[in-house]
Amino acid sequence: MAPRCSVIVFDKSMNRHRKCLRGQNWKTICSCHARRFVIKIQAAWRSYKTRTRINIYKNLPTDAWRLILENIHHKNNVLQLCKSYKCVYERRMNRIKNTRGTGMWGNGMWAHREYGKNWIDLYIITSAHLNYYRNLLI
């Protein structure tokens, strides 16, 4: 039998804690529980990359040091967030363009939940947001 995931989960039917019954895909945990650790892994990687960049410049004067830290902070946080928003709006625009001619708009699937049945408003708002983030990243 293959080794199981090492994460402890709560079993509602037996009303007790036990090991996860899925097989190991990522060293000691399964793919279901590995998704929970993605954010921690990404944060650890970003901090490692930042620390390696900082160690190069740590002997600089304070004013230059502060400028470098602000630049790294801006790149890690603001620019990555803008890139993420841009990708979200690009996917939404592709979804609008692909489903506009089909019967999904008449049935009022996902567009109805956000903006009502008027898909033109959805298209205009999404294109405005997409252009805003494209201009920021130029």
Secondary structure by P-SEA (a helix, b strand, c coil): ccccccbbbbbcccccccccccccccccccaaaaaaaaaaaaaaaaaaaaaaaaaacccccaaaaaaaaaaaaaaacaaaaaaaaaaaaaaaaaaaaaacccccccccccccccccccaaaaaaaaaaaaaaaaaaac
